[in-house]
Each structure stands twice: as C-alpha cells, then as structure tokens.
C-alpha cells in the first residue's frame, strides 16, 4: 500500500512577512516589563515558542511568574499589526503547487489559534491546506519536535515521507529531531549559512525561489520517492 506523503510549512517568516513585527512586539513587551533586550537578540530567537523565547532571553534567574504576562503583552502589541500582515513571495503559489502535486499540505505554526486564523486569512489558500496546527496542539514548542508531530498526525503522514519548510534554525532543529528534511528560506531574516549550519538540506531566498526549483528540490525528490 502506498503511504501518503506531505509537506509541512512554517508560517511566520516563511509564508507571511511577520518576523520583524514579532521582534518589535517582543521588544515593546520587554521594555514595558523593565527589560532592555536588544532587537538583534530577539530576532535570533524568533521561531521559538514564546515560552522558550522568554527563557532564552531573560535566563533561568528571571521571575518566571511574569512569563505569562510578557507573552500576553507581546500578543496584544502584535495584534495591532495584524492589518499590516502580507504574504511573502510565492507563499500562496507554493501551497497550491504542493496540493496539486498530491501532497498533504499542513501549516505547522507555533502561533496561538486566534493568530493562526488571521494568518490563514492573509495567505488565502485554504483550498490547498489539509490541516493547520497551532501551539495548542503540541505539548512543547519549537525547537522541540512536538510542534511537527501534531501536524504529521493530523494528516496521517510519517516523518520519513514528509518535508518541512521553515525560515528559522529552530525549524531545522525540530525537523532534524524527527529525521525529516528541512528546506530553509531566508525570508524570515536568517541567513543561508546559519540555516545550513543548523542542518537545512537546502536553502532558498523565499518560497518563490523554491517554487522555481521545484523539481530539483527536496519536495521534488519526495514526490519521486517510492513509499510502497
């Protein structure tokens, strides 16, 4: 019996041009709470779950009782930027191409459900999306692999028959934990060198460039792979 194949897509920085809005929102949340954290440091952590981002930037000696308030503050500021959200080059087209190729297409996001609903509206490709999972669907956030296990289960696809597309080193690390190849894109602000060093099997400028190299890409290789 032929096993189903799928492609998972990160959303922020991969399909939607939102990473720097997250940086600004976290920066403002930290400042409001009395923490002066440089934006460059915040950017390097974007892609982690909010809980891990706070821990990474403020350290283990922080007052952990304030973590939820920090995340809520970030969410409140970020929501004011929702009307400004735009897709990145190739975002909708790459989802449609994956769907038309017979792959299960899943959005694997660390966003809260309400935020993910907004992101899906921005992408406007629901007809090509088989499932979309949010932070509430996983026990642990990236770089833990749980955030990818949930979407794989949602479409009944094994990790060896899937490819993940993401823009952050945390995406690459999470995929590697499951033995799943990760295609990196630089559209979230992380360089090809850093993505490759983390273990990305290939890196493109954005999903438009991935689409232009479709047949030669890891997705093209997945489509050609026998799974029976």
N, C-alpha and C positions, 0 to 999 in steps of 0.2 A: 504493500500500500504506500503510495506517495505521501510523504509528510509535507505539511504546509510550511511555506516559507514566509518570512516577514521582514519588514524594515521599521525600526523604531526611530522616531525623530525627537530630539530635544526641541524645545520651543523658544525660550528666551535666548536671543543671540544667534540662534540657528535659523529660525523661521521668522521671528519678529525682532525688530530693531529696538530692543528694550534694555540691554545690559547697562548702558550708561545712565539710563533713568533709574535703574535699581541702585547703581552706585550713588547717585545724587540723593536718592531717598534714604539709603542707609546712612550716608554722611550726615544728613539732617537729623535723622533719628538719634544717632550717636551724639551729635552736638547738643541736642535738646536734653539728653541724659547726662551731659557733662563730660563726654568722652571726645577727645580731639583725635580722630583717626584719619590719616591721610587717604585721599581718594584712590591713590595708586594701590595702596594695601587692600582697600575694599574691593577694587576691581579684580585683583588676583584671586579673591575668594568667591566672586560671583559664579554661580553654578552649583555651589554647595547648598544644602538645605539651610534655612535660616538659623536653625539651632546650632549647626556646626560652624556657620559663618561667625556668629556671635562668639562662640567659644574660641575659635581660631584667632580672632582679632583682639579680644579682651583678656584671654588667658584663663587659666583654671582658678586664679585667685580672685576673680571678679565676684560680685554679689549676684549669684545665679537667680535670686528671687526677682531680679529685674529683667531677666531674659525675655519673658513673655511680653512685657511692656515695650521693650525695644522692638520686638518683631511686630507688635501691633502698631507702633509708631511708624515703622517702615512701611507697613501695609497701607496705613492711612495716607501717608505722603505719596506713595506710589500710585494709589488710586486716582489722585488728582491728575496724573499724567496719562491716564487711560485714553482720553480723546486724542492724544498725540501719537499713539502707537501706530506703526506702519509695518507692513511685511518687508522682509529683506529680498533682494533679487533672487528670483527663481523659486521662492517658497511655495507658492500655490502650484506652480507647474511641476515641481518635483514630486509633490504628493499625488497629483493626477497621473504622472508617468508611472509611479510605483503601483498605483491602484490598477491602471490599465495593463500593467505587466503581470497582474495576477498575484501580487504580493499582498499580504495582510499589512495594512498601514496603521501604525499606532503612534499617537503623541504621548511621549513619556516625560511628564513635567514634574518639577518639584513645587510648582505653584499651588496655592490654595484653590479649591474648586471654583469659587467665585471669580478669581483672577483667570483661571483656565477658561472659563466660559467666555470671558471678554477676549482672550487671545484667540479662541476659535472663531469668534465673530470677525476679528481682524483678518485672520487667514482666509476665511470664506471658502473653505474646501471640504465641508462636512460630507459631501457625497463620496469623497475619496478616502475618508477616515473610518476605519473599522472600530477603533476604540481610542479612548483618551483617558489617561490616568493622572491623578493629582497626588499631592503629598499625603492626602488622607488614605490613599490606597496602599501605602507602604509603611512598614514598621520603622524603617530608618531612612534618612535622607542621604543624598549623594555626599561623599563618594562611596557609601555603602551600596551594594548591588541591588538591594531590595526595591529601589525605585524603578529598576528594569525588570525584575522578576514579576511584578504585578502586571505590567502590560503584556509580557510574554504569555502569562496565564490567561489573560483576557481574550487572546486570540488563538490559544492552544498551539503555540509555536515554541519549539525547543531553541535554546540559545545557539546551538550549533547550526541552526537553519535560519539565523537572523543576522542582521547588520544594524548597528546603531549609528546615527548621525548626530554629532554634537559639536559644540564650539568651545568647551572648557576642558581643562586637564581632568577635572572631576568626572566628566562624562567618560573620558577614555579609561580612567581608573576603574570606574564602576563596571564598564563593559568587559574589561580585562578580567575582573573577578569572576565573570561568568563564562570566560573563554569565548566571548563574542567579539568579532572585529568591530572597531570603531573608526568611522570616517570622520576626520576633523574638518571644520570650516573655520576660517579666520574672521568671519563676520561679527563675532562677539568681542573681538579685540585681543584674542590670544594668538600669538604668532605660530607659524607653521613649525618652527624649531621647537617650541615648548610642547606643542601637541604631539609632534613626532617623538620627542624625548619621553613623553608620558606613555607612548605605545600606539598612537594612531597608525593605522595601516596605510593611510594616505591622507593628504590634506588638500583642500581646495579653498579658493578665495571666498566662495559662498556657494549656495545650493545651485545657482545658475551655472557656475563653472562645473559643478558635479554633474548637472544635467547634460552639459555639453560633452562630458567624458563618460557618459552612462555605460556604454558597452564595455569599456576598459576598467571601470570602477569595481570596487568590492561588491556593489549591488549587482552589476552585470555578471560578475563571477558567481554570485549566489544564484542568480537566475539560471545559469548554465549548469549548476551543480546537480547531480543526481541524488535524490533523497529516498530511493526505494530499496 
